[in-house]
Amino acid sequence: MRLLRTSAVVAIGCLSLGGAAGTGHADPLKCARGINSAHAKYEKARAKIVLKCQDRSVNKGTPASPTSCPTTADDAKLLTLELKLRAQIAAVCGGADKACDGIGDESLASIGWDIGACPDLDGEGCTNVIANCDDVATCVACIADETLSKGAGIAYDQLDDGEFATGSAVNDCQRALGKETGRYLKTRAKLLGKCWDKVQKGSSGFTDPPGCPATDAKLVDKLDRLRDKLTHKVCKACGGGGDADKDGACDSPGGALSAGTIGFEPDCSDIIVPSTAEACDHPVVTTLDEALDCTSCVVDFMTDCDAAASVPVTTSYPAGCSGAP
C-alpha cells in the first residue's frame, strides 16, 4: 500500500482553511470530536475508491489482481482525501490560524493524543511520532488505510484469479464475497464511529467502559443482524441461500460453493476481536460458512481497533490491536 504522507505535508498549506495567526486555544471537545469526524469521512471516501477498484478487478479483470488496489491512477484522488483530512483536523484543533503549527493549537494532552507515537494496527507500521495535530492526521489516516487494506483484503486477496471476469457461478460468488464484505466493513465502521462520538459528547447512556458497541444494546443487536445479512447475501449468491428467514447460514439443499472452489484460503492470524473476544484463527476452512466466519471476524477486529484509535481521549487502545509484523 502506498502512503502519500510526504506530498501531503508539503501541500497541506494549499488546502488549509487559513486565517490570521492567533494564540487562543480551540475547544478540546470540538477538537476531539472533529478528529473522529474527519477520520470517518476520510475512511468512507477512501473505501469507495479502494472497493470499487477491487470489484472491478474481480468483475472485469482490471487491474489483474485486487492486491494492486488502489492503483497509481487513484493517487491524485487519494492525495486530495488526505489533504482534506489534514485540513479538517487543523481547522478544529489548530487554533485561530487553523494550522497545526504550535500557535494556539489545542494541546495533545487535552485531547488524549499525548501518547508519543501512533499505536499501530496489527503490526503494519502506523507508528509515526505524534508531536502536533498534523501528526494525529497521519496516524488516523494510516490506521484507516490498513483497516481497509486488511479488512477488505481478507475477502479479495486470495481468490482464484483464473475465474475473474468470466461471469461464471464461481466468479459471481467471488464478487459477492468481496462486495458484501466491503459493505459490511463500511457500515460497521460508520456505526462504531457514531457510537464513540456519543460517548465523547457524554450522551445519556453512552459511557466508557463498557465502550462501543457494548454501551448501546441496540447497536449490538444491529451489528449482529448486519453480520447475518452479510452471510445470507453471500450464501445466496454462492448457491446456498438458506431459509427464507435469513438465518445467516449457507444451509440450502445442496449447499453453497466451497471455500476452495472460489480460491479462499484462511489468513485470519491469531487475533481477538476486542468487543466480543472472538478468536479469528481458522486454521482449516473448507465451507463458505467457515470462510465467512473468518472474513467477518477479521473485519470486526480491524474496525474495533480503527474506531478506538481515533478517540484516545475517550478510551484506551484495546490490547492486541497493535499486533506484530
N, C-alpha and C positions, 0 to 999 in steps of 0.2 A: 504493500500500500504506500503510495507517495504522499508525504506530508508537505504542505506548502508554507511552512512556518516562516522561512526567511523572507520570501516575497511578501508575505502578509505584513510582517513587521515594517518593511520598507514602505509599503503602500498605504499603511493604515491612515496616515495623515490625510490622504486624498479622500477617504470616506468618513473621517471624523466629523462629528456634528459641530465641532469648533466652538467659538465663543471666547470672550476675554478671560485671561487667567485670573484666578481668584484664590483666596485662602480658606473659604468656608467649606466645611465638610458636608458630604452628602448624607442622606438618611440611611443608617445601616440596614434597616429592614427593606427599604426600597432597593438598595444595592443588592442585598442577598436574594431577594425575590427576582430582581432584574437578571441576575446571573442564571437562575433556574429557568426563567422565561426565555432568555436568549439561547440557552443551551437547547431547550425544547424546539425552538424554531429552526435552529441550525440542523438538529438531528432529523427533523421532519423533512426539510428541504433536501438534505444530503441523501436520505433514504430514497426519496423519489428518483433521484438520478442513478444511484447505485442499483436499486432493484429493477429499474427499467432496463438498465444495461444487462443485468443478469438474465432477465426474462427474454430479452432479445437474443442472447447467446443460445439459450435452450430452444427457443422457438424458431429462430432464423439462422442460427449458426454464425452470427456476427456480434461480438467477437467470437473466436473459436472456442474459448473457454470462459466460464463465469469468473474464474480466478483472475482474469485480466481486467475486471471491472473494479473501479471506474477506469476508463481508458484515457489516453492522453487528450482525446477530443473533448473530454469532460473537464479538463484542468481549469479553463477560464471560468466556467460556472462554479466550480468548487472554490476557487480563489475568491470569487465575489461573495460566496456564502461565508467564508471565513472572515473576510473583511467586515461584513455586516455584523457578524457575531462580536468581533472586537469593538466595533463602533458602538453597538448596543450596550455592551458592558461598560465601556468608557463613559457613555452618556449618563449612566446611573451611579457609577462608582468613582468617576474621575474628577469630582469637584466641579467648581464653576466653569473651568475651561473644558470640561468634558473630555479630558485626556488623561491617560494613566502615566502621569509624569511626576508624581510626588507633590504636586501643588494642590493642596486641598483634597487630595484623594481620601476616600474612606479607608480607614486603617484595616489592614488584613485581620488584626485581632478582633475587631468589632463585627466582622462578617464570618469569622470562623476559618479564614484561609491562612492563618499564621501557622502553617503546617510544614514549612520548609521546602517541600517538594511535592509534586503531583503524586498521588498514591498508587498509580499504575492500575492496569486491569489485566488480570490473567497473564502477567509477565510479558506484556507486549511493548514495554519501553516508554510508557507515558510517565516519565519521571523528571520532567523539567523542574528547575528551581523556581520557586514562587516568591518573587520579591515585590510585585506590584499587580494591579488588576489586569494588565495585559497578559501577564504570565498565567493568571487564572483562566483567561480565554484560551490560551494554548493548551492548558490542562484539560478543560472540559471538551474542547474540540477533539483532542487526541483520544480521549476515552469514548466519546460518541462515535468516532471513526472506527475504533476497534469493536465497539458493540455491534455496529452494522457489519463489519468485515467478518467477525466470527459468528455472530448471531444468524445472519443470513447465509454465511458460507457453509455452515453445518448442513444446510439443506441442498446447496448448489454444488459445492466444490468437488464432490466425489461421484457425481452422476456419470453414467456411461455416455460419453460424447458421441459414440457411434450412432446413437438414436436421435441426436439433436437435429431439429429441422426436418424430420421425416414425416411428422404428422401421425405417427403410429400410436397405438394404445400406450406403449411404454413412454413415448415422448409426451403424450398428453398427461400421463401420470407424473412424469418428472416436472413438467411445467407447473402442475397443480401444487406439488410439494413445495417448490420454490416460491411461487406467488403467495400461497396461503401462509407459509412460514413468515414471509416478509410482511404480510398484512398483520399477522399476529404480533410480530415484533413491534411494528409501528404503533399499534393500538395499545399494547401493554405499556410501552414506554410513555405514551401520552397520558394514560390513566395514572401511572405512578407519579409522573411529574406534577399532575394536578393535585394529587393527594399530598405530596410533600409541600406544595405551596400552601395548602390549607393548614398544615402543621406549622409552617413558618408564620402564617398570619395569626396563629392562635385561635383558629376557628373552633367553635364548641364541639367537643368530642374528638378532636384530632390532636393526638399527643405522641410524643416520642420519649420513652417507649410506650406502646409496643412498636410504633413506627408504621410505615406503609409497606404492604397494604393492610396489615393486621388491625390498625386503628379504625378501619372502615369496613364493617361487616358486609355492607352492600357491595363494596369494591371487591372483597374476597370472593363473593358469590359471582360477581360479574367476570372476574378473571377465570374462575373455574369454568363458567359457561363459554368463555372465549376460547379456552383450550379445547373443550369438547367440540366446538364449532370447527376449529382447525382440523381436528381428527376426522370429523364427519365429512367435511368438504373434500379432503384429500382422499379419503377412502372411497367416496362416491366417484371421484374422477378416475380412481385406480381399479375399479371393478369390485369394490367391497362396501357399497353404500350403507349397509346396515339397516337397522329398523327405522320405521317412519318417525319414531320419537326422538331421533337424533341422539342416540345414547353414547356417541363418541367412541365407536368401536368398528373395526373392519370385520363385520360378522354376517355379511350377506352370504347366501348359498354359493359355494364355490370359492368365496374369499377374494381378496384383492391380490394384485401382483405382489410378488415377494420383494423384499429389500434388495436381494441380489440381482433380480431381473432388471431393476432400474439403475443398478450400479451403486447403491448406497452401502457404504461400509462405516462402522461406528468410529467416531473420533470425538467422543464426549469428554475424555480425560477424567481425572479423579477430582471433580468439582462438586461442591454442595451448594444448592440454592439457598441464599440467606433467609428468605422469607418463609420457606417451607421445610428446610432441612432435607430436601430431596437430593439423593445422590444421583448424579448424571452418568456415572460409569456404567456402560453397557458393553461388556467385552464380547458378547455374542448377539448379533442382530440378524434375524432371519426373516421375520414377518414385518409387514408395513406398520402394524401397531407398535412393534418394538422400535422401529426406525423413528416413528413419530414421538414416542416417549423420549428417545434420545434427543431429537431435534428440539422439541418444546422445552425440555429441561435445560438445555444449553441457552436457549433464548431467555428463559426465566432467570437464570444466573446472570447473564450479561445485562439484562435490563434492570434487575435489582441493584446490581453494583453501579451501573451507569447513573441511575436516578439518585442514589445516595451520594455519589461523588460530587454532585452539583450543589448539595446543601449541607456542607460540613458544619455550619453554624447550628444546624438543627439536629443532626445525627452523626454518630461516629461511623467511619467507613467499616463495613462488615468484614470480619475476619475471613480470610480466604479469598477475598476479591482481588488482592494484589497479585497473588499467584507467583509462579516461577516460569522462566522461559521454557 
